[in-house]
Amino acid sequence: MHRQAVSVLCAVIVLGVAGCGDDSDPRPATPSATPTAGATATATIEPNPMTSVPTDTPTGPSTNTPTNAPTNAPTHTPTNAPTSTPPVADYPAQQCASDKQAAAGRYCQAVYDAYARWEHLQDQESLDSDLSRAHTALGDGWTAADAAAAAAGVDCSDRAVSVDAATDTLFLAASAAVTEINRGLDLPDDAACGAALLTATGQRCAATLAAESRHVADLAGDRSGARLNAAKAVAAEAFSEAWAQALAGGCSHLASPNAVAALVDGAAATLVLDTIVAPGVPDTGYLTISPTGSVDYLGKTLTPICMDGSPYHFFARRGTVNKLVVYYQGGGACWEGLTCAIPVCDANVDPAGSDNPNRAGSGFADRDNPANPFRDWHSVVVSYCSCDVHYGDAAQDYPNGNATVHVEHRGFHNAGVAEKWAREHFVNPEMVFVTGSSAGAYGGWFNAVSLQRAWPASRFDVLADAGNGVITAAFLAGPFGNWGFTRNLPDDIPGVRESIENGTGIIGYTEAVTAFFPDTDWAHYTTAIDGGIGGQTGFYNIMLNNNSPIAALRWWDASCAFTAAMRAQALATAAAVPGNYRYYIGTGSRHTMWGANKVYDDTTGGVPTVVDWVNAMLANVPDASDEAWTNVECENCGLLLPGDPQPSPLEAPFQPQGDDVVVVCE
């Protein structure tokens, strides 16, 4: 996904920088609830499953309805069902998911209450009427949640499964639970026992979904999930107590409370996932998202646009696990008339061309490789066309000879629109891995702050690929300011703004964000030389030559200076942040690794494979650190690997050594 087709420069060095339903009804038919072994077949009358699927029009009475059903059966209204209203969420997408989960909990309780009444009445028509009302109420809850979100500026209508699909999930589990609970009961004699067991089961379902609803509404207040887990434990304990109390009268039964609990909890977990992961995002390829106009987000008006004024696009796909990769694309940078006139960066996004990640299939972009730890994750690719390392917020008219070059440095806007879309379609991922290559390395490093605020309960890792921030003070004090980069830096994190204003650069910034987010792991990857016109040495040579872009053509002149500065910076950062920062310095001169197959097998210079190192990073958690996630530095780092950039013909410090080429720095 790193674009090497950019003409002269491809990165900037910044800041030291289930069922059998027919076609007429999309909902599967309910599993059969027939008498089981141990039951008295003539006395155990089950609700007719084929007429109990919730519909808008109740079906006629079952032929199994007894003529002597009691008319004064208890209604079994739960005595301890959750009645509290979820707190107002930090963001409308969270509130929408919360409201839908709460409505689903009420539906679940209503279904079990309906079956509890049936235990006494055994009236199919009454059961169908109750189920129909429950289904209608769920639909009303779904509609109200969508309307509230729309009023708050978020389209929530396609961010969860349909009402019918939600009904299927909970109703089919309830039908199976009814069958299990009624095993061995002699109905209607054991109706009170069966009804009590069903009521207890409904209360567990409602309480579990109410707990989930409160959690997703207040992710920032329950980052660790401790309140959620405690509430679910209370629901489980209450269920166990109610189950034991229901059986205290000595009714005969064969039901397993563990089996019933598994049905309830499994359905609730599915329902939760179905309300926080948008089903309309494809899981077989990347969707192109093309925002238009201005977008209001978190008090700012964002206008996504490429540097040349063309439309902005980005990409996303759904995974099979609730984990998310946010990848910031590379593609150069420009900061004055000449570099922007050429331009030496990608000025637009071609959704049908090389920008589309569907065309990428190597390295960590290979979703068919079983060794790829991200193959099953959701993915959002923040494409790049603003020439400001994904964080600029300025319009510039750069003089270029007798002409003027107008440039929209709106990387912050583009990244913000992608973030808004992502948090509305993947509401609460378990883990978020933020990364990017070249210019995108800085996009990940700086936008990771707002992403962690968007998903406060998610576990985060941040990895910058080939963007270590080796710059000169002159670049930081001069051309860097043209992007409007500092305009949107967070002011509530001590040391962030100072890292730019006082010149401490990437070391100061990294110290600040790692301290503010101590549970997040942060890491830099680079090869020792990182060469080529668009590599880190190329940009460093520009800075060493009075910011002249022509100096990139002799990028190798800065190889040794870059290596020394990069290594010193890595060691200093690691010393300042020993807990949650690591670096990886690989062998050779290749620029970026994310899309290269070398991540799976290269151990040149005695380094672990990148994939093993990344897996160790993923496994490293505050309470259980992984010793394999260490600082890595190659031996014989100047040895070039096949395909690595080198000057032609060879010039110092690149030298032949037998069949190899090595960089020799004195």
C-alpha positions in Angstrom: 0.0 0.0 0.0 3.0 2.3 0.0 3.1 4.2 -3.2 6.5 4.1 -4.8 5.3 5.6 -8.0 5.6 9.1 -6.5 8.0 11.0 -8.7 10.9 12.2 -6.6 10.1 12.0 -2.9 7.8 9.5 -1.1 8.0 10.5 2.5 8.9 13.4 4.7 10.9 13.3 7.8 8.9 15.1 10.4 9.3 16.1 14.0 12.4 14.4 14.9 9.8 14.6 13.5 -29.9 -20.8 11.7 -32.8 -22.3 10.2 -34.9 -23.6 7.3 -37.0 -20.6 6.3 -38.3 -20.1 2.8 -37.8 -17.3 0.4 -40.9 -15.5 1.5 -39.5 -14.8 5.0 -35.9 -13.9 5.5 -36.0 -15.0 9.1 -35.3 -18.8 9.6 -38.0 -20.9 11.0 -37.8 -21.6 14.7 -36.1 -24.9 15.8 -38.6 -27.6 16.8 -39.6 -27.6 20.4 -40.9 -31.2 20.6 -41.0 -33.4 23.7 -37.7 -35.0 24.6 -36.7 -38.3 26.2 -38.0 -38.5 29.7 -41.1 -36.4 29.1 -44.6 -37.7 29.1 -45.5 -37.2 25.4 -49.2 -37.0 26.0 -48.9 -34.4 28.7 -46.0 -32.3 27.7 -47.5 -29.8 25.2 -44.9 -27.5 23.5 -45.8 -24.3 21.7 -46.1 -24.8 18.0 -42.7 -23.7 16.6 -43.8 -23.2 13.1 -46.4 -20.6 14.1 -44.4 -18.9 16.8 -42.0 -17.0 14.6 -42.7 -13.3 15.4 -44.7 -11.7 12.6 -46.8 -8.6 12.3 -50.0 -10.7 12.0 -50.4 -13.4 14.7 -51.2 -16.9 13.4 -54.2 -18.8 14.4 -54.4 -20.9 17.6 -52.5 -24.2 17.7 -54.4 -27.4 17.5 -52.5 -28.5 20.6 -54.2 -25.8 22.8 -55.8 -27.5 25.8 -59.4 -26.8 26.6 -58.7 -26.5 30.3 -56.0 -23.9 30.2 -56.1 -21.7 33.3 -57.5 -18.2 32.6 -55.9 -16.6 35.5 -52.3 -17.5 34.8 -49.7 -15.2 36.3 -48.2 -12.7 33.9 -44.6 -13.3 35.1 -43.5 -9.7 34.9 -39.8 -9.7 36.0 -39.3 -8.3 39.4 -35.6 -7.4 38.9 -35.4 -6.5 35.3 -33.1 -3.5 34.5 -35.0 -0.3 34.3 -32.2 2.3 34.4 -31.6 4.4 31.3 -28.2 4.1 29.8 -26.0 7.2 30.2 -25.7 9.7 27.4 -22.9 8.4 25.3 -19.8 10.4 24.3 -20.6 9.9 20.6 -23.9 9.3 18.7 -22.8 6.0 17.2 -22.2 4.6 20.7 -25.6 5.8 21.8 -27.2 4.2 18.8 -25.6 0.9 19.5 -26.5 1.3 23.2 -30.2 2.0 22.5 -30.4 -0.9 20.2 -28.9 -3.3 22.7 -31.2 -2.0 25.4 -34.2 -2.6 23.1 -32.9 -6.0 22.3 -32.8 -6.8 26.0 -36.4 -5.7 26.5 -37.4 -7.9 23.5 -35.5 -10.9 25.0 -37.3 -10.5 28.3 -40.6 -10.2 26.5 -40.1 -13.4 24.6 -39.3 -15.4 27.7 -42.2 -13.9 29.5 -44.5 -14.9 26.6 -43.3 -18.5 26.8 -43.6 -18.4 30.6 -47.3 -17.4 30.2 -47.7 -20.2 27.7 -46.5 -22.7 30.3 -49.8 -22.0 32.1 -52.2 -21.1 29.3 -50.8 -23.2 26.5 -52.6 -20.9 24.1 -50.9 -20.6 20.8 -52.8 -17.5 19.7 -51.9 -15.7 22.9 -48.3 -16.7 22.5 -48.2 -15.5 18.9 -49.8 -12.2 19.9 -47.3 -11.6 22.7 -44.4 -12.4 20.3 -45.7 -10.1 17.7 -46.0 -7.2 20.1 -42.4 -7.9 21.3 -41.2 -7.8 17.7 -43.0 -4.6 17.0 -41.6 -3.0 20.1 -38.1 -4.0 19.0 -38.6 -2.4 15.6 -39.8 0.8 17.3 -36.7 0.8 19.5 -34.5 0.3 16.4 -36.3 3.2 14.6 -36.0 5.5 17.6 -32.3 4.8 17.9 -31.8 5.6 14.2 -33.8 8.8 14.5 -31.9 10.0 17.5 -28.5 9.3 15.9 -29.6 11.1 12.7 -30.6 14.1 14.7 -27.1 14.2 16.2 -25.5 14.0 12.7 -24.8 10.3 12.4 -26.5 7.9 10.0 -27.0 4.8 12.1 -29.5 3.0 10.0 -27.0 0.7 8.3 -24.6 0.3 11.2 -26.4 -2.8 12.7 -28.2 -5.8 11.5 -31.9 -5.5 10.6 -34.6 -5.9 13.2 -35.5 -9.2 11.7 -31.9 -10.4 11.9 -31.7 -9.3 15.5 -35.0 -11.1 16.2 -33.6 -14.3 14.6 -30.6 -14.3 16.9 -32.5 -13.9 20.1 -35.7 -15.8 19.2 -34.0 -18.9 18.0 -31.9 -19.1 21.1 -35.0 -18.6 23.2 -36.8 -21.4 21.3 -33.9 -23.7 22.0 -33.9 -22.6 25.7 -37.6 -23.3 26.0 -37.0 -26.8 24.6 -34.2 -27.4 27.1 -36.2 -26.0 30.1 -39.2 -28.1 29.3 -37.3 -31.4 29.1 -38.7 -33.7 31.7 -41.5 -31.3 32.9 -45.0 -32.6 33.1 -47.1 -29.8 31.7 -49.4 -28.3 32.7 -48.8 -29.7 36.2 -45.2 -28.3 36.3 -46.2 -25.0 34.6 -45.3 -22.9 37.6 -41.8 -24.5 37.7 -41.3 -24.1 33.9 -42.6 -20.5 34.0 -40.2 -19.6 36.8 -37.2 -21.0 35.0 -38.2 -19.1 31.8 -38.6 -15.9 33.7 -35.2 -16.3 35.3 -33.7 -17.0 31.9 -35.3 -13.9 30.4 -34.0 -11.8 33.3 -30.5 -13.0 32.6 -30.8 -12.1 28.9 -32.2 -8.7 29.7 -29.7 -7.9 32.4 -26.8 -9.0 30.2 -27.9 -6.8 27.3 -28.6 -3.9 29.6 -25.0 -4.2 31.0 -23.7 -4.2 27.4 -25.8 -1.2 26.6 -24.5 0.8 29.5 -20.9 -0.2 28.6 -21.0 0.8 25.0 -22.7 4.1 25.9 -19.8 4.9 28.3 -16.7 3.4 26.9 -14.5 6.1 28.4 -15.9 5.4 31.8 -15.4 1.7 31.6 -12.2 1.4 29.6 -11.2 -2.0 31.2 -14.7 -3.5 31.0 -14.6 -4.0 34.8 -18.1 -2.6 35.3 -19.4 -4.6 32.4 -18.0 -7.8 33.7 -19.2 -7.1 37.2 -22.7 -6.5 35.9 -22.7 -9.7 33.8 -21.5 -11.6 36.9 -24.4 -10.3 38.9 -26.8 -11.3 36.2 -25.3 -14.8 36.1 -25.5 -15.1 39.9 -29.1 -13.9 40.0 -29.9 -16.5 37.3 -28.4 -19.3 39.3 -30.2 -18.3 42.5 -33.6 -17.9 40.6 -33.0 -21.3 39.0 -32.4 -23.0 42.3 -35.4 -21.3 43.9 -37.6 -22.4 41.0 -36.6 -26.0 41.6 -36.9 -25.9 45.3 -40.5 -27.1 45.1 -39.3 -30.4 43.7 -40.6 -30.4 40.1 -39.2 -33.0 37.9 -36.8 -31.7 35.2 -33.9 -32.7 33.0 -32.8 -29.2 32.0 -29.2 -28.1 32.3 -28.8 -24.5 33.6 -25.4 -24.3 32.0 -26.8 -25.2 28.6 -29.6 -22.6 28.9 -27.0 -20.0 30.1 -24.8 -20.8 27.1 -27.7 -20.2 24.7 -28.6 -16.9 26.3 -25.0 -15.6 26.6 -24.1 -16.7 23.1 -27.1 -15.0 21.6 -26.4 -11.8 23.6 -22.8 -11.8 22.4 -23.9 -12.2 18.8 -26.4 -9.4 19.1 -23.8 -7.1 20.6 -21.4 -7.7 17.8 -24.2 -7.2 15.3 -24.8 -3.7 16.7 -21.2 -2.5 16.8 -19.9 -3.8 13.5 -21.6 -2.6 10.4 -22.8 -5.6 8.3 -22.9 -3.5 5.1 -19.1 -3.2 5.0 -17.9 -6.0 2.7 -15.7 -8.7 4.1 -14.5 -10.0 0.7 -12.7 -6.8 -0.6 -12.3 -3.1 0.2 -15.1 -0.7 -0.1 -14.3 2.7 -1.5 -15.7 5.6 0.5 -16.0 8.9 -1.3 -17.0 11.7 1.1 -18.4 14.9 -0.4 -18.9 18.4 1.0 -18.0 19.4 4.5 -18.5 17.2 7.6 -19.0 18.3 11.1 -17.0 16.2 13.6 -16.1 16.9 17.2 -16.7 20.6 17.0 -14.7 21.0 13.7 -15.9 21.4 10.2 -13.8 19.1 8.0 -13.6 19.4 4.2 -11.9 16.4 2.7 -9.9 17.3 -0.4 -6.7 16.4 -2.2 -3.8 18.8 -2.6 -4.8 19.6 -6.2 -8.5 20.1 -5.4 -9.6 16.7 -6.6 -12.0 14.5 -4.5 -10.8 12.4 -1.6 -11.4 8.7 -1.2 -10.5 6.1 1.4 -11.1 2.4 1.8 -12.4 -0.1 4.3 -13.3 -3.8 4.7 -14.8 -5.9 7.4 -13.0 -8.7 9.1 -14.1 -11.9 10.9 -12.8 -10.8 14.3 -13.6 -7.5 16.1 -10.1 -6.0 15.8 -9.1 -3.1 13.6 -6.1 -2.0 11.6 -5.9 1.7 10.6 -3.3 2.1 8.0 -2.0 5.5 6.8 -0.8 5.4 3.2 2.5 6.9 2.2 3.2 9.0 -0.8 5.6 11.9 -0.5 5.3 15.5 0.7 5.8 19.0 -0.6 6.3 22.3 1.2 7.1 25.1 -1.3 6.7 26.1 -4.9 9.1 23.7 -6.6 8.3 20.5 -4.7 4.5 21.2 -5.0 4.6 22.2 -8.6 6.3 19.0 -9.8 4.7 17.6 -7.4 7.0 15.3 -5.5 4.0 13.7 -3.7 0.8 12.0 -4.8 -1.6 14.8 -5.5 -4.8 12.7 -5.8 -6.4 9.4 -5.0 -7.3 7.0 -7.8 -9.8 4.5 -6.4 -9.6 2.4 -9.5 -5.8 2.4 -9.6 -2.8 1.7 -7.4 -4.3 3.5 -4.5 -6.9 0.8 -4.1 -5.8 -1.7 -1.5 -7.6 -4.5 -3.3 -4.5 -4.4 -5.6 -2.1 -5.0 -2.7 -1.4 -8.6 -1.8 2.1 -8.9 -0.2 3.5 -8.5 3.2 1.0 -7.6 5.9 -1.5 -6.7 3.1 -1.7 -10.4 2.1 -4.9 -11.5 3.7 -4.5 -15.1 2.5 -1.3 -15.7 4.3 -2.0 -17.7 7.5 1.2 -16.1 9.1 -0.3 -12.6 8.8 -1.6 -11.6 12.2 -4.0 -9.1 10.6 -5.5 -11.3 8.0 -8.9 -11.5 9.8 -9.0 -8.0 11.1 -11.2 -5.1 10.0 -9.2 -2.6 8.0 -9.4 1.1 7.2 -6.9 2.5 4.7 -6.5 6.2 5.0 -5.3 7.1 1.6 -2.9 10.1 1.1 -3.0 13.0 -1.3 -2.4 16.1 0.9 1.4 16.1 0.8 1.6 17.0 4.5 2.0 13.6 6.3 -1.7 13.3 7.1 -1.8 16.2 9.6 -1.8 19.5 7.7 -4.5 22.1 7.9 -3.6 25.0 5.6 -4.2 26.3 2.1 -1.0 27.7 0.5 -0.3 29.7 -2.6 3.4 28.9 -3.2 5.4 31.2 -5.5 7.1 29.2 -8.3 8.9 31.4 -10.7 6.4 33.7 -12.3 3.5 31.4 -11.3 1.7 30.5 -8.1 0.9 27.0 -7.0 -2.2 26.6 -4.9 -2.1 23.7 -2.6 -4.7 22.3 -0.1 -2.7 20.8 2.7 -5.8 19.1 4.4 -4.4 15.9 5.7 -6.0 16.5 9.1 -9.4 16.9 7.4 -9.0 13.7 5.4 -7.8 11.7 8.3 -10.6 13.1 10.5 -13.3 12.1 8.0 -11.9 8.6 7.8 -11.7 8.4 11.6 -15.4 9.5 11.9 -16.5 6.9 9.4 -14.4 4.2 11.1 -15.7 4.8 14.6 -19.3 4.8 13.3 -18.9 1.5 11.5 -16.6 -0.3 14.0 -18.0 1.1 17.2 -16.0 -0.8 19.8 -13.2 -3.0 18.5 -11.3 -5.2 21.0 -7.9 -4.0 19.6 -6.8 -1.3 17.2 -3.4 -1.4 15.5 -2.4 2.0 14.1 0.3 2.0 11.5 1.5 3.6 8.2 4.4 3.6 5.9 6.7 6.5 5.0 4.6 9.6 5.1 1.9 7.4 6.6 4.1 6.5 9.5 3.7 10.1 10.7 0.0 9.9 10.0 -0.3 7.0 12.4 2.1 8.4 15.0 0.1 11.7 15.3 -3.5 10.6 14.6 -3.2 7.8 17.1 -4.0 10.3 19.8 -7.5 11.1 18.5 -8.1 7.4 17.5 -7.5 6.4 21.1 -10.1 8.9 22.2 -12.5 7.6 19.6 -12.1 4.0 21.0 -11.3 4.5 24.6 -12.0 0.9 25.6 -9.9 -0.7 22.9 -6.4 -1.9 23.3 -4.0 0.0 21.1 -0.6 -0.5 19.4 1.1 2.1 17.2 3.8 1.2 14.7 5.6 3.7 12.4 7.1 2.0 9.4 10.0 4.0 7.9 9.1 7.3 9.5 11.5 7.9 12.4 11.5 11.6 12.4 15.1 12.4 11.7 15.2 16.0 10.7 17.2 19.2 11.1 16.3 22.1 13.3 16.2 24.3 10.2 13.5 22.2 8.5 11.4 22.2 11.7 11.7 25.9 12.1 11.1 26.6 8.4 9.3 24.6 5.7 7.5 22.4 8.3 5.4 25.3 9.3 3.8 25.6 5.9 1.5 22.7 6.6 -0.4 24.2 9.5 0.6 21.0 11.4 0.5 22.5 14.8 -3.1 23.9 14.4 -4.7 20.7 15.6 -2.2 19.3 18.1 -3.8 18.3 21.4 -3.2 20.9 24.1 -4.2 18.7 27.0 -1.2 16.4 26.6 1.8 17.9 28.3 4.9 18.1 26.1 3.2 17.5 22.7 3.0 21.1 21.5 6.3 21.9 23.2 8.0 19.1 21.2 7.6 21.3 18.1 7.8 24.7 19.6 10.9 24.0 21.6 12.5 21.7 19.0 12.7 18.5 21.0 11.0 16.8 18.0 10.0 13.2 17.8 11.8 12.3 21.1 9.9 14.9 23.0 6.6 14.0 21.3 7.1 10.3 21.9 7.9 10.9 25.6 4.7 12.9 25.9 2.3 10.5 24.2 3.7 7.3 25.7 3.3 8.9 29.2 -0.2 10.0 28.4 -1.2 6.6 27.0 0.9 4.2 29.2 -1.1 1.1 28.2 -0.4 1.7 24.5 2.7 0.2 22.9 4.6 2.5 20.5 7.3 1.4 18.1 9.5 2.5 15.2 10.7 0.3 12.3 13.4 1.2 9.8 16.3 -0.3 8.0 19.7 1.0 8.9 20.1 3.0 5.7 16.5 3.5 4.5 17.6 4.7 1.1 16.2 5.7 -2.3 15.0 9.1 -3.5 11.9 8.9 -1.4 13.6 7.1 1.6 14.5 8.7 4.8 18.1 9.3 3.7 16.8 11.1 0.7 14.9 13.6 2.8 17.6 13.9 5.3 20.0 14.9 2.4 17.5 17.6 1.4 17.6 19.0 4.9 21.4 18.8 5.1 21.6 20.8 1.8 19.5 23.9 2.7 16.2 22.1 2.0 17.0 21.8 -1.7 14.9 19.0 -3.2 17.6 18.4 -5.8 19.7 16.8 -3.1 17.4 13.8 -3.0 18.9 12.7 -6.3 22.1 12.0 -4.4 20.4 10.4 -1.4 23.3 8.1 -0.6 25.4 11.1 0.4 23.4 11.2 3.7 23.4 7.5 4.4 25.9 7.5 7.2 24.7 10.7 8.7 21.1 9.4 8.7 22.1 6.1 10.2 24.0 7.8 13.0 21.2 10.3 13.8 18.5 7.7 13.6 20.3 5.3 15.9 21.1 8.0 18.4 17.5 9.1 18.4 16.2 5.5 18.8 18.5 4.8 21.7 17.6 8.1 23.4 13.9 7.5 23.0 14.1 4.0 24.3 16.1 5.2 27.3 13.5 7.9 28.1 10.6 5.5 27.6 11.7 2.0 28.7 8.2 0.7 29.4 6.0 1.0 26.2 8.4 2.0 23.4 10.6 -0.2 21.2 12.6 0.2 18.0 13.5 -2.2 15.3 16.5 -1.4 13.1 16.8 -3.9 10.2 19.5 -4.7 7.8 19.9 -3.0 4.4 18.5 0.1 2.6 14.9 -0.8 1.7 12.4 1.9 2.5 9.3 0.5 4.3 8.4 -3.1 5.1 4.6 -3.3 5.5 3.9 -4.4 2.0 7.0 -6.6 1.6 7.2 -10.4 2.0 10.5 -10.0 3.9 8.4 -9.4 7.0 7.9 -13.2 7.2 11.3 -14.6 6.6 14.2 -12.0 6.8 16.6 -12.5 9.7 19.6 -11.0 8.0 21.9 -9.5 10.6 20.6 -11.6 13.4 17.2 -9.9 13.7 14.0 -11.7 14.5 11.5 -11.7 11.6 9.3 -8.6 11.6 6.2 -10.7 12.0 7.5 -12.4 15.1 8.4 -9.0 16.6 4.9 -7.6 15.7 3.2 -10.7 17.2 5.2 -10.1 20.4 4.0 -6.4 20.3 0.4 -7.6 20.0 0.9 -10.1 22.9 2.5 -7.5 25.1 0.0 -6.2 27.6 0.5 -4.1 30.8 -0.1 -7.0 33.2 1.6 -9.7 31.0 4.5 -8.3 29.1 6.0 -10.4 26.3 9.8 -10.6 26.6 10.1 -11.2 22.8 9.0 -7.6 22.2 12.5 -6.0 22.6 14.5 -3.3 21.0 16.1 -4.8 17.9 19.3 -3.7 16.1 20.9 -5.6 13.3 24.6 -6.7 13.1 26.4 -5.9 9.9 23.6 -3.5 9.2 25.1 -2.1 6.0 24.7 -5.3 4.1 22.3 -4.8 1.2 19.5 -7.4 0.6 18.4 -8.3 -3.0 16.5 -5.4 -4.4 17.7 -2.8 -1.9 18.3 0.7 -3.3 21.9 1.5 -4.2 23.6 4.2 -6.4 24.5 3.1 -9.9 27.4 3.0 -10.4 28.3 2.4 -6.8 29.6 5.4 -4.9 30.8 5.7 -1.3 29.7 4.8 1.2 28.3 1.9 -0.9 31.1 -0.6 -1.7 31.3 -4.1 -3.3 32.3 -6.8 -1.0 32.6 -10.1 -2.8 29.2 -10.8 -4.3 27.6 -8.4 -1.9 27.2 -4.6 -1.6 27.7 -3.0 1.8 27.5 0.5 3.2 30.7 1.3 5.1 30.6 4.3 7.4 33.8 5.4 9.1 
